[in-house]
Amino acid sequence: MISLFTILLFSQLHHFGFTTITSPQTAGASFLITVYAYDSLNNIVDTNVVADIFATPGPQYGNTAVTFFDGVWQGQFTVTLADTLTISCRDYDIPPHTGTSNNVIFQANAAYKLLTILPGQIYYPGIESGKAGSAIAQQAGVSFSGAVYYTDQWSNLIISGNDSYEISSTDQYTGSQTFVLTNGTGVFSYALRTAGQQYLYTKDVTNTGIKTDTSSQFIVNSGDYSDLLIILPGETHEPGDTTTTTVNTPGKFGDPSDQYEGEDFSVTAYATDSMWNVVDTTGSAVQLHSDFLFSNPSPANLNYGAVQFTIEFYETGRVLLWAEENTIRSNNNYLNIISQIDTTVVPDSFIAYPNPMGIVGNRMYFTYHLSGSCDVIFAIYDPFGNLVYKDDIAPGSEGAHGGLNRLSWNGRNNEGERVATGLYYAVIKGWTHTATIFEKTMKVGVVW
C-alpha cells in the first residue's frame, strides 16, 4: 500500500521536459515549443510555476519568462544564433528545477547586411550589433586591417556571399576602396589621413539591397612630427589635405589676405605629421625666415604643436615666408604686401586701390567717408549692368559707420568664383529711411 507521504513526494515538481522540437529551424524566426512540469516519475505536476526559457548557449540569443498552467506551458520562442544548440527551462527555486530540449539546428536567416569588424573588436554572431570589444586607435597615414561579414539581421554568417564591397569613411581626404567577399567573409586594408573621431562605411556593390554598415567610432591619432605648416591671415588649417604641390597650399585652404607695408599681422606655425595633422609637441624653437625685409621675430617654442608670431614687412610686393625648426622646414608661403592707403580721404571722395586688381595683390580696397552710421550697399557690376557681387552692410559695421570706412573685394562673385579679367563698376550707396547720404560709382579693373 502506497503511503500518502509517497504520493505527495512523487507529485512534487522534479524537472521540466520538452516535446521534441523539429530540426532545422531558422535563426530569428519563431517556432512552437511545449514544456511540461514533471515529478520524478515523469508525471505532469499540477503547478503554475514561473520559469525562464532560454537558448542554452546564452540568454542573449533568446529568452522569455513564462508561467505554467496546470503543469504545462506552450508558446512561440525565437533563437537568434545560427548553430546547433538546445533550449532550456529553469525556475527560481534554490536549487532550481531544470530541463533541456533535444539538439536543434538553427540555420542563418535571409541575407540582410554587411558587418564591419575593426581592430580590437571580435565577431559576435547571434546579436544585432554582431560585435564585442572596443575599436582601438589608429594612426593617420598608416594602414590597418579589418574584416567584413555578409550576414542576416542577427549577424549570422551567410557563406553564399561572394559580393564586391566598398569601404569609405568620414575622412573627406580618404577615398573609397573596393574588395571582394569569399564565402561571406572579407578582409580589407585601409588608411585614413585625418586625425580625430572617424567611422567606416561598408557598402555592398553587387547587391544594393544589402544594408550598408556604419562601423563603430574609432580614433585616428596624428603621426610623427615631420612638417611645419604656416597659416597666414585668410587661410584655414585643413588637416588630412591631399594636395601635394606647394602652389595649391597643402594642409590649408583659402587665399592669404593682402597685408599693408609696416602694419602688424599674425602668423601661426603648426608642427604636423605628413598628413598635416597637428602633432602635440612642446619646446622646440621655430624661426621665421624671408628673403624680404621684415621684423624677423626671435625664435619661439612650440606649445602643444603651435606657435604664433606677430610680424610686419617693410617693403611691398609678393613676399616669401617660411619657418624652420632644426632640420624641419616648411613649404614656401607667399602673400602680397601693399602700400598703405592714404587715410586723409575727404568726405565726398571714393578711392579704390590697387586699380586694376591682380597686378599687385589679389584684393581691391575701397575707402570713403560717411557723415554718419547708415545702411550701405556695396555692389560690383559688369559692363552690361549684370550684378556680379553684392554685400548689404548693417549700420555701424565696418563699411557703414560714420567717418572713414574701408572695404575690400577679392575679385570673386557671390558664388565664390573668380571673375574674368576685364572692366567692372563698383557702387557704394549709403542710405537711411529718409535719405541717401552717399552714392558713388567707379570704374575698376581686374587683371589675372
DOGU-147967 format. One line per 5 residues: their letters; for each residue z negated, y, x negated of C-alpha. Coordinates in steps of 0.25 Angstrom, whole numbers, plus 2048, in hexadecimal, padded with zeros to 3 digits. Layout:
% DOGU-147967
a	Z/Y/X  ...
This chain:
% DOGU-147967
mislf	800/800/800  804/80E/7FA  7F9/818/7FA  7FA/826/7FF  7F8/82B/7F1
tillf	804/823/7EC  80D/829/7F7  808/837/7F4  80B/834/7E5  819/830/7E7
sqlhh	81C/83B/7F1  81A/846/7E7  825/84D/7E0  828/846/7D3  836/84B/7CF
fgftt	843/850/7D4  850/849/7D6  85F/84E/7D7  86A/847/7DF  876/845/7D5
itspq	87E/851/7D2  88D/850/7D2  893/852/7C4  89A/85A/7BF  896/868/7C5
tagas	89B/876/7C1  893/880/7BA  88F/88B/7C3  893/884/7D0  888/880/7D9
flitv	886/871/7DE  87D/86A/7E7  871/863/7E2  865/85B/7E9  858/859/7E3
yayds	84C/851/7E8  83D/851/7E6  839/843/7E3  82C/83B/7E1  82A/831/7D6
lnniv	831/827/7DF  83D/830/7E1  839/832/7F0  83C/840/7F5  82F/848/7F6
dtnvv	82E/852/802  82C/85E/7FA  830/86D/7FA  82E/86F/7EB  834/87B/7E4
adifa	83C/878/7D7  847/87D/7CD  854/876/7CC  85B/87A/7BF  866/875/7B5
tpgpq	85F/86D/7AB  865/874/79E  85E/881/7A3  85C/889/7B0  865/893/7AB
ygnta	871/88A/7AF  86C/889/7BD  85E/888/7C4  859/88A/7D2  84B/88A/7D9
vtffd	84B/880/7E5  841/87C/7F0  842/86D/7F4  841/86A/803  83B/85D/807
gvwqg	83D/858/7F8  84C/85C/7F7  854/868/7F2  863/869/7F3  86B/875/7F0
qftvt	876/87B/7E7  874/87C/7D8  87C/883/7CD  87D/880/7BE  884/889/7B5
ladtl	885/881/7A8  891/878/7A5  88A/86C/79F  885/85E/7A3  877/860/7A8
tiscr	86C/85D/7B3  865/865/7BE  856/864/7BE  84B/867/7C8  83D/86B/7C5
dydip	832/870/7CE  826/879/7CA  81B/86F/7C9  814/86D/7BB  819/863/7B6
phtgt	826/866/7BE  82D/85B/7C6  83C/85A/7C1  849/853/7C4  857/853/7BE
snnvi	865/850/7C3  870/848/7BD  878/84D/7B2  883/857/7B7  88F/85C/7B0
fqana	892/86B/7B3  8A0/870/7AF  8A3/87E/7AC  8A8/887/7B7  8B5/88F/7B8
aykll	8B9/898/7AC  8B3/8A6/7AF  8B0/8AE/7A2  8B0/8AF/793  8A3/8B0/78C
tilpg	8A1/8B7/77E  896/8B2/775  892/8BB/769  88B/8B8/75C  87D/8B6/75F
qiyyp	87F/8B0/76D  881/8A2/771  88A/89C/77C  881/898/788  889/891/794
giesg	884/890/7A2  87F/89E/7A4  888/8AA/7A7  885/8B2/79B  889/8A6/792
kagsa	881/8AA/786  874/8AB/77F  86F/8B4/774  872/8C2/76F  87E/8C6/768
iaqqa	87C/8CA/75A  880/8D7/754  88E/8D8/74D  893/8E2/742  89F/8EB/744
gvsfs	8AB/8E6/73E  8A6/8D8/73B  8AC/8CC/743  8A3/8C3/74B  8A5/8B6/753
gavyy	8A3/8B3/761  8A6/8A9/76C  8AD/8A9/779  8AB/89F/784  8B4/89C/790
tdqws	8AA/899/79C  8A7/898/7AA  89E/8A2/7B1  891/89C/7AB  897/89B/79D
nliis	89A/88D/79C  8A6/88A/793  8B3/886/798  8BB/87F/78E  8C8/881/794
gndsy	8C8/88F/790  8D3/892/785  8D6/8A0/789  8D8/8AC/780  8CD/8B7/780
eisst	8CC/8C5/77B  8C0/8CB/774  8BE/8DA/775  8B2/8E3/774  8AB/8F0/778
dqytg	8AF/8F5/76A  8BB/8FE/76C  8BF/8FC/75E  8C0/8ED/75E  8CC/8E7/764
sqtfv	8CD/8DA/76C  8D0/8CD/767  8D5/8C0/76D  8D0/8B2/76B  8D2/8A4/772
ltngt	8C9/89B/778  8C9/88C/775  8C3/882/77F  8BB/88E/785  8B5/894/778
gvfsy	8BA/89F/76F  8B5/8A5/762  8B8/8B3/75E  8B6/8BD/752  8B5/8CB/755
alrta	8B0/8D8/74E  8AC/8E6/754  8AE/8F3/74E  8A4/8FC/755  895/8FB/753
gqqyl	88C/8FB/760  88A/8F2/76C  897/8EA/76F  89C/8E0/779  8A7/8D6/778
ytkdv	8B1/8D3/784  8B8/8C6/785  8C4/8C4/78E  8CC/8B8/792  8DA/8BC/78E
tntgi	8E1/8AF/794  8D9/8AF/7A1  8D5/8BD/7A6  8CD/8B7/7B2  8C3/8B2/7A8
ktdts	8B7/8BD/7A8  8B7/8C6/79B  8AA/8C5/794  8A1/8D0/78E  899/8CB/782
sqfiv	88A/8CF/780  888/8DC/77A  886/8DC/76B  884/8E6/760  88E/8E9/755
nsgdy	888/8EF/749  88E/8F9/73E  894/8F2/732  890/8F6/724  891/905/71F
sdlli	89F/907/719  8A5/914/71E  8A1/923/720  8A7/92A/72D  8A7/939/72E
ilpge	8A7/93F/73D  8AC/94D/73E  8AA/956/749  8B3/952/755  8B3/943/750
thepg	8AB/938/756  8A6/92B/74F  8AD/91F/754  8A7/912/74F  8B0/906/74E
dtttt	8BC/90E/74D  8C9/906/749  8D0/912/743  8D3/90F/734  8DC/91B/730
tvntp	8D4/928/72C  8DD/931/733  8D8/92B/740  8C9/92D/73C  8C4/91F/73C
gkfgd	8B6/91E/742  8B7/92A/74B  8C0/932/755  8C3/940/758  8C9/94B/751
psdqy	8C0/953/747  8BD/961/74D  8C3/96D/744  8B7/974/73D  8B6/982/738
egedf	8B6/986/72A  8A8/98A/725  8A1/984/732  897/978/732  89B/96B/739
svtay	894/95D/739  89A/951/733  894/943/735  895/937/72B  893/929/730
atdsm	890/91C/728  899/912/72F  89E/904/72D  8AC/900/72C  8AE/902/73B
wnvvd	8A8/910/73B  89A/90C/742  88F/914/73C  886/90C/733  877/90E/733
ttgsa	875/912/725  86C/91D/71F  86A/924/712  878/924/70C  87D/932/708
vqlhs	88A/937/70D  892/942/707  89D/94A/70E  8AA/94E/706  8B6/956/708
dflfs	8C2/95C/700  8C0/969/707  8B5/973/705  8A9/971/70E  89A/972/70E
npspa	898/964/707  88A/960/70C  881/958/704  881/948/706  879/944/711
nlnyg	873/936/714  878/92D/720  86D/92B/72A  870/91F/733  87E/91F/72F
avqft	881/92E/732  880/93B/72B  884/949/730  889/955/727  88C/964/72B
iefye	897/969/723  8A1/975/723  8AF/977/71C  8B2/983/714  8C2/982/715
tgrvl	8CC/980/721  8D6/975/722  8D6/966/725  8CA/961/71C  8C6/953/718
lwaee	8B7/94E/718  8B2/940/715  8A4/93A/712  89F/931/706  892/929/704
ntirs	892/921/6F7  89F/918/6F7  8A2/91B/706  8AC/925/70A  8B0/92A/718
nnnyl	8BE/92C/71D  8C5/939/71B  8C2/943/726  8CA/94F/72A  8C7/95B/732
niisq	8CC/969/734  8C5/975/72F  8CA/982/735  8C7/991/733  8BC/998/73B
idttv	8C2/99F/747  8BF/9AE/747  8B4/9AF/751  8B6/9BE/753  8BE/9BC/75F
vpdsf	8C0/9C8/768  8BD/9C6/777  8CB/9C5/77C  8D1/9BC/771  8D5/9AE/771
iaypn	8D7/9A7/764  8DC/999/760  8DA/993/752  8E1/98B/74C  8EE/98E/753
pmgiv	8F6/986/752  8ED/97A/752  8F0/96E/749  8F4/974/73D  8E6/978/739
gnrmy	8DB/970/741  8DC/967/74E  8D5/971/757  8D8/97F/75C  8CD/989/75F
ftyhl	8CD/994/769  8C3/9A0/768  8C1/9AA/773  8B7/9B4/779  8B1/9B3/787
sgscd	8AA/9BE/78D  8A0/9B5/794  89E/9A6/797  8A8/9A1/7A1  8B1/995/7A5
vifai	8BC/992/79B  8C9/98A/79C  8CF/986/78E  8DD/981/790  8E9/97D/788
ydpfg	8F7/97D/78E  905/978/788  911/982/788  915/97D/796  908/980/79C
nlvyk	902/972/79D  8F3/971/79B  8F0/969/78E  8E1/96B/78D  8D6/972/795
ddiap	8C7/974/794  8BF/97A/79E  8B3/981/797  8A6/984/79F  89F/992/79D
gsega	896/993/791  89C/987/78A  8A4/989/77C  8B1/990/780  8AB/996/78D
hggln	89F/99F/789  89E/9AE/786  8A2/9B2/779  8AA/9AB/76E  8B0/99D/772
rlswn	8B7/993/76B  8BF/987/770  8C7/97C/769  8D3/973/76D  8D6/967/765
grnne	8E5/966/769  8E3/95B/774  8E6/95B/783  8DC/957/78D  8DF/949/78B
gerva	8DB/94A/77C  8E9/949/777  8EF/952/76C  8F9/95C/772  906/95D/76C
tglyy	90A/967/761  90E/974/768  90B/981/76F  8FF/982/779  8F8/98C/781
avikg	8E9/98E/780  8E2/994/78C  8D4/999/78D  8CF/99E/79B  8C0/9A3/79D
wthta	8BC/9A6/7AB  8B1/9A8/7B5  8B1/9A6/7C4  8B4/9B5/7C5  8BE/9B8/7BA
tifek	8C6/9B3/7AE  8BF/9B9/7A1  8C8/9B3/797  8D6/9AD/797  8DF/9AB/78B
tmkvg	8EB/9A3/787  8F0/9A0/779  8FC/998/773  8F7/98D/76A  8FE/983/761
vvw	8FC/974/75D  902/96E/751  8FF/960/74D
